[in-house]
Amino acid sequence: MIIVKVKKQLIGYKGKFTLEADFIVEKGEFLTIFGKSGSGKTTILRMIAGLEKPDEGYIEFDGKVYLDSSKKINLPPQKRNVGFVFQNYALFPNMTVYENVAYAVDKKQLDRVDEVLKTVELYSLKDRYPSSLSGGQQQRVALARAIVKNPDILLLDEPLSALDYSIRSKLQDELKKIHKIFNLTTVLVSHDKPEVFKLSDRVIYLEDGKIKKIGTPREVFIEKSISGKFSFYGTVLDVRKADLVYVITVDIDGNLVEVATTQEFKVGEEVLVGTKAFNPVVIKV
Ligand SMILES: Nc1ncnc2c1ncn2[C@@H]1O[C@H](COP(=O)(O)OP(=O)(O)OP(=O)(O)O)[C@@H](O)[C@H]1O
């Protein structure tokens, strides 16, 4: 379990404000920090990693104290077992895929490099240089480098936001898989609601440095659920205009449904499809 209790005065574009966050992340949990630009999301990740110091605070992982300002404890990043992936891959251009990943571990752990490269499906590309890889492949190298040291905590700062929709979606599936396989405790920063829905067990809604809401994505994002007979969450796959309404195609767990609506939706948006007016019919199939 990660315990985070931090306070720091920041200087935003509107002036000074205090980042004040107090939350726990259960072991094996996938937690996302969501919020507008400048709300303090990255600063929280950097504090967990030890790259930034709060004015006051306490951070621990499974009883190991990373930071305790009252006791002047502040472990440096290399003493915190944390893997970090940023938006801009940050790979070494003069090293191959294998070398980029192996750089993070000492010689005794080299066996693990091959294992991790196979898990993220990069093994066949291990002798290539970053410049010859796609954005999605480069981000998988960054991910492999972050997990090869077997971190207790994986920190992801908008790692997929530079990628286009289909690659992002595929990498989201892989992230979820890797989180489970390596039994990680993951904290993601994202401002993409469908991504938050797809990946997170819980989400923190951060606004101007304060936690406004914390809960499952449904609890945090769906203000009021439809008080009707049934409703399902899905992702918008297609939008077309038909006279005065839009017809959207929604993927509900692999089932495609078409719904007419006067509201405009975007492809990739997470929606709740429900009905209030009639009783659904259930037929044995
Ligand atoms: N060490 C610091 N001292 C003072 N202000 C800081 C410090 N670090 C960051 N800030 C400011 O605090 C604000 C929050 O920054 P942060 O990067 O945490 O936001 P964010 O929510 O991750 O934003 P984005 O989504 O744009 O990345 C920014 O306005 C930033 O300039």
Ligand as a Chemical Component Dictionary entry (heavy atoms), coordinates in Angstrom:
data_LIG
# 
_chem_comp.id                   LIG 
_chem_comp.type                 NON-POLYMER 
_chem_comp.pdbx_formal_charge   0 
_chem_comp.three_letter_code    LIG 
# 
loop_
_chem_comp_atom.comp_id 
_chem_comp_atom.atom_id 
_chem_comp_atom.alt_atom_id 
_chem_comp_atom.type_symbol 
_chem_comp_atom.charge 
_chem_comp_atom.model_Cartn_x 
_chem_comp_atom.model_Cartn_y 
_chem_comp_atom.model_Cartn_z 
_chem_comp_atom.pdbx_ordinal 
LIG N1  N1  N 0 8.718  23.234 -7.869  1  
LIG C1  C1  C 0 7.714  24.040 -8.175  2  
LIG N2  N2  N 0 7.570  25.249 -7.575  3  
LIG C2  C2  C 0 6.545  26.074 -7.870  4  
LIG N3  N3  N 0 5.608  25.789 -8.785  5  
LIG C3  C3  C 0 5.707  24.624 -9.434  6  
LIG C4  C4  C 0 6.733  23.672 -9.160  7  
LIG N4  N4  N 0 6.561  22.585 -9.937  8  
LIG C5  C5  C 0 5.460  22.829 -10.678 9  
LIG N5  N5  N 0 4.942  24.051 -10.386 10 
LIG C6  C6  C 0 3.726  24.655 -10.962 11 
LIG O1  O1  O 0 2.630  23.995 -10.418 12 
LIG C7  C7  C 0 1.576  23.845 -11.385 13 
LIG C8  C8  C 0 1.188  22.393 -11.477 14 
LIG O2  O2  O 0 2.164  21.693 -12.231 15 
LIG P1  P1  P 0 1.999  20.147 -12.642 16 
LIG O3  O3  O 0 3.011  19.860 -13.692 17 
LIG O4  O4  O 0 2.007  19.310 -11.431 18 
LIG O5  O5  O 0 0.524  20.154 -13.260 19 
LIG P2  P2  P 0 -0.238 19.052 -14.098 20 
LIG O6  O6  O 0 -1.597 18.925 -13.485 21 
LIG O7  O7  O 0 0.578  17.819 -14.200 22 
LIG O8  O8  O 0 -0.349 19.770 -15.504 23 
LIG P3  P3  P 0 -0.243 19.177 -17.021 24 
LIG O9  O9  O 0 -1.496 18.361 -17.238 25 
LIG O10 O10 O 0 -0.217 20.413 -17.860 26 
LIG O11 O11 O 0 1.015  18.375 -17.091 27 
LIG C9  C9  C 0 2.128  24.410 -12.680 28 
LIG O12 O12 O 0 1.559  25.699 -12.864 29 
LIG C10 C10 C 0 3.623  24.476 -12.449 30 
LIG O13 O13 O 0 4.197  25.579 -13.133 31 
# 
loop_
_chem_comp_bond.comp_id 
_chem_comp_bond.atom_id_1 
_chem_comp_bond.atom_id_2 
_chem_comp_bond.value_order 
_chem_comp_bond.pdbx_ordinal 
LIG N1  C1  SING 1  
LIG C1  N2  SING 2  
LIG C1  C4  DOUB 3  
LIG N2  C2  DOUB 4  
LIG C2  N3  SING 5  
LIG N3  C3  DOUB 6  
LIG C3  C4  SING 7  
LIG C3  N5  SING 8  
LIG C4  N4  SING 9  
LIG N4  C5  DOUB 10 
LIG C5  N5  SING 11 
LIG N5  C6  SING 12 
LIG C6  O1  SING 13 
LIG C6  C10 SING 14 
LIG O1  C7  SING 15 
LIG C7  C8  SING 16 
LIG C7  C9  SING 17 
LIG C8  O2  SING 18 
LIG O2  P1  SING 19 
LIG P1  O3  DOUB 20 
LIG P1  O4  SING 21 
LIG P1  O5  SING 22 
LIG O5  P2  SING 23 
LIG P2  O6  DOUB 24 
LIG P2  O7  SING 25 
LIG P2  O8  SING 26 
LIG O8  P3  SING 27 
LIG P3  O9  DOUB 28 
LIG P3  O10 SING 29 
LIG P3  O11 SING 30 
LIG C9  O12 SING 31 
LIG C9  C10 SING 32 
LIG C10 O13 SING 33 
# 
